[in-house]
Structure formats: structure tokens, C-alpha cells
């Protein structure tokens, strides 16, 4: 969460200024829909504006002195909205192979 912040009912509002907080309260009082989350151009806890760390291409050179390669994940790709990280496909059980119970004698 990015301070200053407030929780109203089940929603959190972040990166508040006195003006943005007053606007949120006024909109809620008049029944208007208010967007929860950061109130500035930021996604989650990412820094506002352009990236400021790990931006030197030399950081991504191969250990054998080769040419730089792209980082594993570009900033633009990381900020794309997607499926929640805690959503997984259900596991499919495997059938028993060589189940020891099939080899037992009565």
C-alpha cells in the first residue's frame, strides 16, 4: 500500500492528497463510483513514472562477454493487467501404476 492511504468499507485508496481524498469523500457521498487503489498513475506498488533501477544494459550481459540480451521481463510487460497470481488450474490426479494393493494376496 502506498501512503497516505485510507480504507473505506472494503476498498483501499492510496497515494492520496488532501484534494483527492476530499474528492473521493464527495463522490461517495453523492453515490458516484470511485476507483479504489492508487489515485495516481501507478500500478500496485510500482514506482511512479519511468523505471529508475536496473536500467543499465550492462547488467544483462552474458557471463562469457557476449552481447547484452533483453531482461527476462520488460517493464511494459510487467505492468500489463492479467490473471491473479493465486489462480491455478486444478491438478489432475494420476492413475496408480504398479499399485502395491493390486499385488497383495488374500
DSSP file (Angstrom, degrees, kcal/mol; ACC not computed):
  #  RESIDUE AA STRUCTURE BP1 BP2  ACC     N-H-->O    O-->H-N    N-H-->O    O-->H-N    TCO  KAPPA ALPHA  PHI   PSI    X-CA   Y-CA   Z-CA
    1    1 A X              0   0    0      0, 0.0     2,-0.7     0, 0.0     4,-0.1   0.000 360.0 360.0 360.0 142.5    0.0    0.0    0.0
    2    2 A X        -     0   0    0      2,-0.1    13,-2.4    42,-0.1    14,-0.3  -0.887 360.0-100.4-107.6 114.1    1.2    3.5   -0.9
    3    3 A X  S    S+     0   0    0     -2,-0.7     2,-0.1    11,-0.2    11,-0.1  -0.365  98.3  54.1 -77.8 157.1    0.8    6.1    1.8
    4    4 A X  S    S+     0   0    0      9,-0.1    12,-2.5    11,-0.1     2,-0.3   0.573  85.4 149.7 -70.6 144.3   -1.0    8.2    2.5
    5    5 A X        -     0   0    0      9,-0.2     2,-0.3    10,-0.2     9,-0.2  -0.913  29.7-161.2-142.2 163.4   -3.9    5.8    2.2
    6    6 A X  E     -A   13   0A   0      7,-2.1     7,-2.7    -2,-0.3     2,-0.5  -0.993  14.0-139.0-146.6 147.6   -7.4    5.2    3.7
    7    7 A X  E     -A   12   0A   0     -2,-0.3     2,-0.5     5,-0.2     5,-0.2  -0.948  17.6-176.6-107.1 127.5   -9.7    2.2    3.9
    8    8 A X  E >   -A   11   0A   0      3,-2.7     3,-2.1    -2,-0.5     2,-0.3  -0.972  65.7 -47.1-124.8 114.4  -13.4    2.9    3.3
    9    9 A X  T 3  S-     0   0    0     -2,-0.5    -2,-0.0     1,-0.3     0, 0.0  -0.475 124.4 -22.0  56.9-122.3  -15.5   -0.2    3.8
   10   10 A X  T 3  S+     0   0    0     -2,-0.3     2,-0.3    -3,-0.1    -1,-0.3   0.442 121.8  88.4 -95.7   0.6  -13.8   -3.0    1.8
   11   11 A X  E <   -A    8   0A   0     -3,-2.1    -3,-2.7    25,-0.0     2,-0.4  -0.748  60.4-149.1-107.2 148.1  -11.8   -0.6   -0.5
   12   12 A X  E     -A    7   0A   0     -2,-0.3    25,-3.5    -5,-0.2     2,-0.5  -0.914   5.5-161.7-111.6 139.5   -8.4    1.0   -0.1
   13   13 A X  E     -Ab   6  37A   0     -7,-2.7    -7,-2.1    -2,-0.4     3,-0.2  -0.991  18.4-172.3-122.6 125.7   -7.5    4.3   -1.7
   14   14 A X  E     + b   0  38A   0     23,-2.3    25,-1.4    -2,-0.5    -9,-0.2  -0.652  52.9  32.4-120.9 169.7   -3.8    5.1   -2.0
   15   15 A X  S    S-     0   0    0    -13,-2.4    -1,-0.2    -2,-0.2   -10,-0.2   0.896  80.8-179.6  53.5  46.7   -1.4    7.9   -2.9
   16   16 A X        -     0   0    0    -12,-2.5     2,-0.3   -14,-0.3    -1,-0.2  -0.446  22.8-168.9 -82.8 148.9   -3.8   10.5   -1.5
   17   17 A X     >  -     0   0    0     -2,-0.1     4,-2.6    22,-0.0     5,-0.3  -0.819  43.4-102.6-117.7 165.6   -3.5   14.2   -1.4
   18   18 A X  H  > S+     0   0    0     -2,-0.3     4,-1.9     1,-0.2     5,-0.1   0.892 124.7  48.7 -56.1 -37.0   -5.9   16.4    0.6
   19   19 A X  H  > S+     0   0    0      2,-0.2     4,-2.2     1,-0.2    -1,-0.2   0.923 111.7  46.1 -69.8 -44.7   -7.7   17.3   -2.6
   20   20 A X  H  > S+     0   0    0      1,-0.2     4,-2.2     2,-0.2    -2,-0.2   0.873 112.8  51.0 -68.6 -34.8   -8.0   13.7   -3.9
   21   21 A X  H  X S+     0   0    0     -4,-2.6     4,-2.4     2,-0.2    -1,-0.2   0.919 110.4  48.8 -66.6 -43.0   -9.3   12.5   -0.5
   22   22 A X  H  X S+     0   0    0     -4,-1.9     4,-2.6    -5,-0.3    -2,-0.2   0.903 111.0  51.2 -61.6 -41.2  -11.9   15.3   -0.4
   23   23 A X  H  X S+     0   0    0     -4,-2.2     4,-2.7     2,-0.2    -2,-0.2   0.907 109.1  50.6 -63.9 -41.9  -13.0   14.4   -4.0
   24   24 A X  H  X S+     0   0    0     -4,-2.2     4,-2.6     2,-0.2     5,-0.2   0.944 112.3  46.7 -59.8 -48.5  -13.3   10.7   -3.0
   25   25 A X  H  X S+     0   0    0     -4,-2.4     4,-2.3     1,-0.2    -2,-0.2   0.907 113.1  49.1 -62.1 -42.0  -15.5   11.5    0.0
   26   26 A X  H  X S+     0   0    0     -4,-2.6     4,-1.5     2,-0.2    -1,-0.2   0.920 112.4  47.9 -63.4 -43.5  -17.6   13.9   -2.1
   27   27 A X  H  <>S+     0   0    0     -4,-2.7     5,-2.4     1,-0.2     4,-0.4   0.907 112.5  48.4 -65.2 -41.7  -18.1   11.3   -4.8
   28   28 A X  H ><5S+     0   0    0     -4,-2.6     3,-1.0     1,-0.2    -1,-0.2   0.897 109.2  54.0 -64.5 -39.2  -19.0    8.6   -2.3
   29   29 A X  H 3<5S+     0   0    0     -4,-2.3    -1,-0.2     1,-0.3    -2,-0.2   0.818 111.7  44.6 -65.3 -30.2  -21.5   11.0   -0.5
   30   30 A X  T 3<5S-     0   0    0     -4,-1.5    -1,-0.3    -5,-0.1    -2,-0.2   0.391 118.9-109.2 -96.2   4.0  -23.3   11.7   -3.8
   31   31 A X  T < 5 +     0   0    0     -3,-1.0    -3,-0.2    -4,-0.4     2,-0.1   0.580  67.2 147.2  84.7   9.6  -23.3    8.0   -4.9
   32   32 A X      < -     0   0    0     -5,-2.4    -1,-0.3    -6,-0.2     2,-0.3  -0.479  54.9-104.4 -77.7 151.1  -20.8    8.3   -7.7
   33   33 A X        -     0   0    0     -2,-0.1     2,-0.4     2,-0.0    -1,-0.1  -0.563  35.8-161.0 -76.4 137.5  -18.5    5.4   -8.4
   34   34 A X        -     0   0    0     -2,-0.3     2,-0.6    -3,-0.0   -10,-0.0  -0.972  18.0-124.6-123.4 134.4  -14.9    5.8   -7.2
   35   35 A X        -     0   0    0     -2,-0.4     2,-0.0     1,-0.0   -11,-0.0  -0.665  27.7-145.4 -78.8 118.4  -11.9    3.8   -8.4
   36   36 A X        +     0   0    0     -2,-0.6   -23,-0.2   -23,-0.1     2,-0.2  -0.282  59.2  44.2 -74.8 169.8  -10.1    2.2   -5.5
   37   37 A X  E    S+b   13   0A   0    -25,-3.5   -23,-2.3     6,-0.0     6,-0.1  -0.582 104.4   5.6  96.9-159.5   -6.4    1.7   -5.4
   38   38 A X  E     -b   14   0A   0    -25,-0.2   -23,-0.2    -2,-0.2     4,-0.1  -0.319  53.6-154.7 -61.6 139.6   -3.7    4.2   -6.3
   39   39 A X  S    S+     0   0    0    -25,-1.4     2,-0.3     2,-0.1    -1,-0.1   0.222  77.0  60.3 -99.9  12.4   -5.0    7.7   -7.1
   40   40 A X  S    S-     0   0    0      2,-0.1     2,-2.0   -24,-0.0   -26,-0.1  -0.777 110.1 -75.3-126.6 174.4   -2.0    8.5   -9.3
   41   41 A X  S    S+     0   0    0     -2,-0.3     8,-0.6     2,-0.0     2,-0.3  -0.511  90.2 111.6 -75.2  82.7   -0.6    6.8  -12.5
   42   42 A X        -     0   0    0     -2,-2.0     2,-0.5     6,-0.1    -4,-0.2  -0.987  59.6-136.4-151.3 148.5    0.9    3.8  -10.7
   43   43 A X    >   -     0   0    0     -2,-0.3     3,-2.4     4,-0.2    -2,-0.0  -0.959  68.2 -48.1-112.2 124.9    0.1    0.1  -10.7
   44   44 A X  T 3  S-     0   0    0     -2,-0.5   -42,-0.1     1,-0.3    -6,-0.0  -0.310 119.3 -25.8  53.3-123.8    0.3   -1.6   -7.3
   45   45 A X  T 3  S+     0   0    0    -44,-0.1    -1,-0.3    -2,-0.0     3,-0.1   0.155  98.6 132.6-106.6  19.0    3.5   -0.6   -5.6
   46   46 A X    <   -     0   0    0     -3,-2.4     3,-0.1     1,-0.1     5,-0.0  -0.323  67.4 -94.2 -65.1 152.1    5.5    0.2   -8.7
   47   47 A X        -     0   0    0      1,-0.1    -4,-0.2    -5,-0.1     2,-0.2  -0.352  41.8-105.8 -66.2 149.1    7.3    3.5   -8.7
   48   48 A X  S    S+     0   0    0     -6,-0.1     2,-0.1    -3,-0.1    -6,-0.1  -0.522  86.3   4.6 -71.1 141.6    5.6    6.5  -10.3
   49   49 A X  S    S-     0   0    0     -8,-0.6     3,-0.1    -2,-0.2     2,-0.1  -0.456 114.7 -12.6  84.6-157.7    7.0    7.4  -13.6
   50   50 A X  S    S-     0   0    0      1,-0.1     0, 0.0    -2,-0.1     0, 0.0  -0.317  84.4 -81.6 -78.2 161.3    9.7    5.5  -15.5
   51   51 A X        -     0   0    0      1,-0.1    -1,-0.1    -2,-0.1     3,-0.1  -0.311  39.5-177.0 -60.7 146.0   11.9    2.8  -14.1
   52   52 A X        +     0   0    0     -3,-0.1     2,-0.3     1,-0.1     3,-0.2   0.448  58.6  61.1-123.5  -6.5   14.8    4.1  -12.1
   53   53 A X  S    S+     0   0    0      1,-0.2    -1,-0.1     2,-0.1    -2,-0.0  -0.900 101.7  13.3-125.1 154.6   16.6    0.9  -11.1
   54   54 A X  S    S+     0   0    0     -2,-0.3    -1,-0.2     1,-0.1    -3,-0.0   0.845  81.0 128.9  54.5  40.0   18.3   -2.0  -13.1
   55   55 A X        +     0   0    0     -3,-0.2     2,-0.5     4,-0.0    -1,-0.1   0.514  32.1 106.5-101.1  -7.0   18.2    0.1  -16.3
   56   56 A X    >   -     0   0    0      1,-0.2     3,-1.9     2,-0.0     4,-0.3  -0.634  62.9-148.0 -76.6 119.4   21.8   -0.3  -17.3
   57   57 A X  G >  S+     0   0    0     -2,-0.5     3,-1.8     1,-0.3    12,-0.2   0.762  93.3  72.0 -59.1 -24.7   22.1   -2.7  -20.3
   58   58 A X  G >  S+     0   0    0      1,-0.3     3,-1.4     2,-0.2    -1,-0.3   0.762  84.3  68.6 -63.0 -23.1   25.5   -3.9  -19.0
   59   59 A X  G <  S+     0   0    0     -3,-1.9    -1,-0.3     1,-0.3    -2,-0.2   0.735  98.7  51.0 -65.2 -20.6   23.6   -5.7  -16.2
   60   60 A X  G <  S+     0   0    0     -3,-1.8     9,-1.5    -4,-0.3    -1,-0.3   0.206  79.3 124.5-107.0  15.5   22.2   -8.1  -18.7
   61   61 A X  B <   -C   68   0B   0     -3,-1.4     7,-0.2     7,-0.2     6,-0.1  -0.449  68.4-105.7 -71.8 148.4   25.5   -9.1  -20.5
   62   62 A X    >   -     0   0    0      5,-0.6     3,-1.8     4,-0.2     4,-0.1  -0.431  26.5-115.6 -72.4 150.9   26.2  -12.8  -20.6
   63   63 A X  T 3  S+     0   0    0      1,-0.3    -1,-0.1     2,-0.1    -2,-0.1   0.715 112.0  62.5 -60.4 -22.7   28.9  -14.0  -18.3
   64   64 A X  T 3  S-     0   0    0      1,-0.0    -1,-0.3     0, 0.0    -2,-0.1   0.242 122.8 -98.9 -90.9  15.1   31.1  -15.0  -21.2
   65   65 A X  S <  S+     0   0    0     -3,-1.8    -2,-0.1     1,-0.1     3,-0.1   0.582  76.1 145.7  84.3   9.2   31.4  -11.4  -22.5
   66   66 A X        -     0   0    0      1,-0.2    -4,-0.2    -4,-0.1    -1,-0.1   0.038  57.1 -66.7 -70.0-175.7   28.7  -11.8  -25.2
   67   67 A X        -     0   0    0     -6,-0.1    -5,-0.6     1,-0.1    -1,-0.2  -0.322  60.6 -92.0 -71.7 154.6   26.3   -9.2  -26.3
   68   68 A X  B     -C   61   0B   0     -7,-0.2     2,-0.3    -3,-0.1    -7,-0.2  -0.340  42.3-157.7 -63.5 148.3   23.6   -7.9  -23.9
   69   69 A X        -     0   0    0     -9,-1.5     3,-0.1   -12,-0.2    -1,-0.0  -0.842  28.8 -83.6-122.2 165.5   20.3   -9.6  -24.1
   70   70 A X        -     0   0    0     -2,-0.3    -1,-0.1     1,-0.1     4,-0.0  -0.330  50.0-102.2 -67.1 146.6   16.9   -8.5  -23.1
   71   71 A X        -     0   0    0      1,-0.1     3,-0.2     2,-0.1    -1,-0.1  -0.242  37.0-105.3 -59.7 159.8   15.9   -8.8  -19.4
   72   72 A X  S    S+     0   0    0      1,-0.2     2,-0.4    -3,-0.1    -1,-0.1   0.838 106.6  21.4 -58.5 -33.6   13.6  -11.7  -18.7
   73   73 A X  S    S-     0   0    0      4,-0.0    -1,-0.2     5,-0.0     2,-0.1  -0.975  77.3-139.6-142.4 123.4   10.7   -9.3  -18.3
   74   74 A X     >  -     0   0    0     -2,-0.4     4,-2.2    -3,-0.2     3,-0.2  -0.459  26.2-116.4 -79.0 155.0   10.3   -5.8  -19.7
   75   75 A X  H  > S+     0   0    0      1,-0.2     4,-1.3     2,-0.2    -1,-0.1   0.893 115.7  53.0 -57.5 -42.9    8.7   -3.1  -17.6
   76   76 A X  H  4 S+     0   0    0      1,-0.2    -1,-0.2     2,-0.2     4,-0.2   0.874 110.4  48.0 -63.1 -36.7    5.8   -2.7  -20.0
   77   77 A X  H >4 S+     0   0    0      1,-0.2     3,-1.2    -3,-0.2    -1,-0.2   0.872 108.0  54.8 -70.4 -36.2    5.1   -6.5  -19.9
   78   78 A X  H 3< S+     0   0    0     -4,-2.2    -1,-0.2     1,-0.2    -2,-0.2   0.779 106.5  51.9 -68.1 -25.7    5.2   -6.5  -16.1
   79   79 A X  T 3< S+     0   0    0     -4,-1.3     2,-0.3    -5,-0.2    -1,-0.2   0.394  80.8 113.3 -95.1   4.0    2.6   -3.8  -15.9
   80   80 A X  S <  S-     0   0    0     -3,-1.2     2,-0.1    -4,-0.2    -3,-0.0  -0.573  74.2-115.7 -73.5 135.3    0.1   -5.5  -18.1
   81   81 A X        +     0   0    0     -2,-0.3     2,-0.2     1,-0.0    -1,-0.1  -0.454  52.2 149.8 -67.7 144.5   -3.0   -6.5  -16.2
   82   82 A X        -     0   0    0     -2,-0.1     2,-0.1     1,-0.1     3,-0.1  -0.803  46.7 -41.0-154.1-165.6   -3.5  -10.2  -16.2
   83   83 A X  S    S-     0   0    0     -2,-0.2    -1,-0.1     1,-0.1     4,-0.0  -0.410  71.2 -92.8 -71.3 146.5   -4.9  -13.1  -14.2
   84   84 A X    >   -     0   0    0      1,-0.1     3,-1.5    -2,-0.1    -1,-0.1  -0.245  29.3-123.8 -59.7 146.9   -4.3  -13.1  -10.5
   85   85 A X  T 3  S+     0   0    0      1,-0.3    -1,-0.1    -3,-0.1    -2,-0.1   0.723 108.2  58.8 -67.4 -21.8   -1.2  -14.9   -9.3
   86   86 A X  T 3  S+     0   0    0      2,-0.0     2,-0.6     0, 0.0    -1,-0.3   0.305  81.1 101.7 -93.5  11.6   -3.2  -17.1   -6.9
   87   87 A X    <   +     0   0    0     -3,-1.5     2,-0.3    -4,-0.0    -4,-0.0  -0.854  48.7 167.3 -96.6 123.4   -5.3  -18.6   -9.7
   88   88 A X        -     0   0    0     -2,-0.6     2,-0.2     3,-0.0     3,-0.1  -0.939  38.9-104.6-133.1 153.6   -4.2  -22.0  -10.8
   89   89 A X        -     0   0    0     -2,-0.3     2,-0.1     1,-0.1     3,-0.1  -0.500  49.5 -97.6 -72.4 148.4   -5.6  -24.8  -12.8
   90   90 A X        -     0   0    0     -2,-0.2     2,-0.1     1,-0.1    -1,-0.1  -0.421  42.5-108.5 -66.9 140.8   -6.9  -27.7  -10.8
   91   91 A X        -     0   0    0     -2,-0.1     2,-0.6    -3,-0.1    -1,-0.1  -0.445  24.8-136.5 -69.9 141.8   -4.4  -30.6  -10.5
   92   92 A X        -     0   0    0     -2,-0.1    -1,-0.1    -3,-0.1     2,-0.1  -0.898  21.9-127.0-101.3 119.2   -5.3  -33.7  -12.5
   93   93 A X        -     0   0    0     -2,-0.6     2,-0.3     1,-0.1     0, 0.0  -0.364  19.9-129.5 -67.4 143.3   -4.7  -36.9  -10.4
   94   94 A X        -     0   0    0      1,-0.1     2,-0.2    -2,-0.1    -1,-0.1  -0.667  23.2-110.8 -90.0 146.6   -2.6  -39.6  -12.0
   95   95 A X        -     0   0    0     -2,-0.3     2,-0.2     1,-0.1    -1,-0.1  -0.498  41.7 -98.8 -73.9 146.6   -3.7  -43.1  -12.1
   96   96 A X        -     0   0    0     -2,-0.2     2,-0.5     1,-0.0     3,-0.2  -0.446  36.1-159.7 -68.2 134.7   -1.8  -45.5   -9.9
   97   97 A X  S    S-     0   0    0      1,-0.2     3,-0.1    -2,-0.2    -1,-0.0  -0.967  75.9  -1.9-115.9 126.7    0.9  -47.5  -11.7
   98   98 A X  S    S-     0   0    0     -2,-0.5    -1,-0.2     1,-0.2     2,-0.1   0.888  84.4-164.3  63.0  37.8    2.1  -50.7  -10.1
   99   99 A X    >>  -     0   0    0     -3,-0.2     3,-1.5     1,-0.2     4,-0.5  -0.362  16.7-140.5 -58.3 124.8   -0.2  -50.1   -7.1
  100  100 A X  G >4 S+     0   0    0      1,-0.3     3,-0.8     2,-0.2     4,-0.4   0.749  97.8  67.0 -63.6 -23.1    1.0  -52.4   -4.4
  101  101 A X  G >4 S+     0   0    0      1,-0.2     3,-0.7     2,-0.2    -1,-0.3   0.803  94.4  58.0 -69.1 -25.9   -2.6  -53.2   -3.3
  102  102 A X  G <4 S+     0   0    0     -3,-1.5    -1,-0.2     1,-0.2    -2,-0.2   0.721 104.1  53.3 -73.5 -19.8   -3.1  -55.0   -6.7
  103  103 A X  G << S+     0   0    0     -3,-0.8    -1,-0.2    -4,-0.5    -2,-0.2   0.465  86.2 107.3 -93.5  -2.7   -0.2  -57.3   -5.9
  104  104 A X    <   -     0   0    0     -3,-0.7     2,-0.4    -4,-0.4    -3,-0.0  -0.460  58.4-145.2 -78.2 148.0   -1.5  -58.4   -2.5
  105  105 A X              0   0    0     -2,-0.1    -2,-0.1     1,-0.1    -1,-0.0  -0.876 360.0 360.0-109.7 147.0   -2.9  -61.9   -1.9
  106  106 A X              0   0    0     -2,-0.4    -1,-0.1     0, 0.0    -2,-0.0   0.465 360.0 360.0 -76.5 360.0   -5.8  -62.6    0.5
